[in-house]
Amino acid sequence: MRQSLLTMLFISFFTFTNCENVVDCIINVRPVLSDEKLAFGGVNQYYSEKIYAEIKNEPQDNAYNYYFDVRGNIPDGLDVIIDYREVFIEGTPTKAGRYTFTVYLDVDPPDGYYYDEDGNERYDDSLCSDSTSRTYTIAIK
């Protein structure tokens, strides 16, 4: 009975997972954003922080294409600069407060398209998930 329950759970996992490659899901190959808290800043003082992205458990994550979207409240005076795998927040804030924003990340694997033996175009997605997001807060005093 116990073994049949484990077998059912195992089959259910593979049936309901949205992963193209189950092994990649077991290894948990997916995009992640840095989880460090952002530094406090001061009004009229230069501020600079970096949020970086990577593909967890993927040694060749530099080959992926990274697409960012930043939504929410960024302090007046700070700019958001996206440079490949990094999001820089820098400038001189002009007003005190707590500012919360979310960074959304979508990634595309390199050379994900191929043709099968019948000449049909197929997409090989080696990721268990191709997007993520994380909410950050900047406190300006």
Secondary structure by P-SEA (a helix, b strand, c coil): caaaaaaaaaaaaaaacccccaaaaaaccccccccbbbbbbbcccbbbbbbbbbbccccccccbbbbbbbbccccccbbbbbcccbbbbbcccccbbbbbbbbbbbbbcccccccccccbbbbbcccccccbbbbbbbbcc
